[in-house]
Amino acid sequence: MAENNTKITRRQFVRNSALLTGGVALLPGLLTSCKDDSDDPTINYTGNFGFREGVASFDPSASNIILWTRYTNADNETGDASVRWEIATSNAFNPLVASGTIAAAASTDYTAVVDVPGLAANTKYYYRFRNERTKAESVVGETRTLPTGSQASSVKLAVVSCANFQAGLFNVYGAVAASDADAVVHLGDYIYEYGAGGYGTTGSTAALNRAHLPATEILSLSDYRTRYRQYRSDKQLQRAHQLKPFICVWDDHEYANDAYTTGAENHQPATEGNFEDRKRAANQAWFEYLPARTTDKSKIYRRFEFGNLVNLLMLDTRIVGRDKQLSLSDYFSSTGVFNAAAFGTAWQNPSRSMLGADQRAWLGSALGGSSARWQVLGSQVLMGKMYIPAELLPIIAQLVTAPSATLLAQYSTVATQLSTIKARVLANDPTVTAAERARVSTVLPYNLDAWDGYPAERENLYAAAGNKALISLAGDTHNAWHSDLTTSTGRRAGAEFACSSVSSPGFEALLAGNSAAIAGFEQSNQLLIDDLQYLDASKRGYILATFTASNATAEYRYVAGLETENAATTTGKTVLEV
């Protein structure tokens, strides 16, 4: 049971007065040497010890919050650390709401986690950690419990994904920390598994001295832990965790690129061992650094109820139930002829799944049993249909593997032709020929790793939601999207707000950073893809999604760049759903 304590010591009074006036908390390194007359005078603790990865809170509910930290031992300190935690409604920590002691043990990479019960709903809390042996203290964290009933007139969620440490500074996390979001929804790719100098590295980012640690691709538990520690060393990410509760799910890069239940594109058993061993290591490290309130650590799908406004359902579309992705290349003959019939049979197979039977049943029940104004899905990958004219697919495939000026020019030429035809079709131009119409109506999904690769299950989801107000939050692509969600019969089932990345490169990398090419790519896609309403193909940022009883708003916020620290944002687009 949590220990309640209303006393405050002389040292606490001095510390609170000096450090917390105005709500300002010093960084952990400035507190690690604090000592008073209660210290053991025979021990002088040395080294860079303390709470170097900051603090964090996770999985808020109306009555609970998970608090997190990590402790680094002093050079002359051995064994597991005993860490005291305290939580209060005032940054003076007087009185305390609850407190206690937890272990930061070697078995969990010296991370310390406590799920604090018995809190008041819709309330802001302050929390901190202290090592009584060394007197090291953490920064003061801020968090908030969820509302019940009609306690809140609005819910604000910062939606983020895809943070690649070696691809640039985490300015987006700095912007999230400075926002007025109630909570952060992280849709995965919190880390990347690639080695130093790999994906995301450019000449400009290499100068930032953010090469991945360890230098090799991560495979073992030790590797994954080292990578998480590196990411959590980032001060802007620490600030976001310090000030906002996070609700997280994994995507593929917390494991390996394009992962599915039994394997991954970026896992080669012959040289990298058994995938199940790698999965276990990745899973353990994820829960050590991103704790979630779940009894079965293979199942991270779970619900968050923000009063009567938002029923947030966080999904695992990656590991727990995903069948291996289809590949369009498997359906081209040696002469380049596409076997549409064979692809269609495999693509429309009703047994293909991203969720698995258990999660699918849970989701149907959670959607059907909710009376919240908004049913919101935290889905790693795009749910909206991205069906493009089939003749563009071979060009895009080549651009992905080997971008060149020649291919860019070819893409631009074909996309311009198709856009002109599509505009004429939409204007009911009677001179459009059957052949022209076929060029823009013969469409295929280009991203079979997304929900587009599992259309039957997507239809089942839409059926489960019925006529309820459905919003999909998605990440994964490193680009920002707003799409209609439509069924196979054309019924509008909801809308998708899909965020850009924190730092991973988007389509601008394929388009060589050419601003005219980027603008043309955005315009042609919005015209050629029926359900797509907005695309930003070049900027890094996040979405601030605001839900009220009358509407849902998505503000697409972008930072200026990733090479110098600057968390200021501009809003590229605001969309409204009613």
Buried (B, 14 or more C-beta within 10 A) or exposed (E): EBEEBEEBEEBBEEBBEEBBEEEEBBBBEEBBBBBEEEBEEEEEBEEEBBBBBBBBBBBBBBBBBBBBBBBBBBEEBEEBBBBBBBBBBBBBBBEBBBBBEBBBBEEBBBBBBBEBEEBEBBBEBBBBBBBEBBBBBBBBBBBBBBBBEEBBEBBBBBBBBBBBBBBBBBBBBBBBBBBEBBBBBBBBBBBBBBBBEBBBBEEEBEEBEBBBBBEEBBBBBEBBBBBBBBBBBBBBBBBBBBBBBBBBBBBBBBBBBBBBBEBBBBBEEEEBBEBEEBBBBBBBBBBBBBBBBEEEEEBBBBBBBBBBBBBBBBBBBBBBBBBBBBEBEEBBEEEEEBEEEEBEEBBEBEEBBBBBEEBBEBBBEBBEEBEBBBBBBBBBBBBBBBBBBBBBBBBBBBBEEEBEEEBBEBBBEBBEBBBBBBEBBEEEEEEBEEEBBEBBBEBBBBBBBBBBBBBBBBBBBBEBBEEBBBBBBBBBBBBBBBBBBBEEEEEEBBBBBBBBBBBBBBBBBBBEEBEEBBEBBBBBBBBBBBBBBBBBBBBBBBBBBBBBEEBBBBBBBBBBEBBEEBBEBEEBBBBEBE
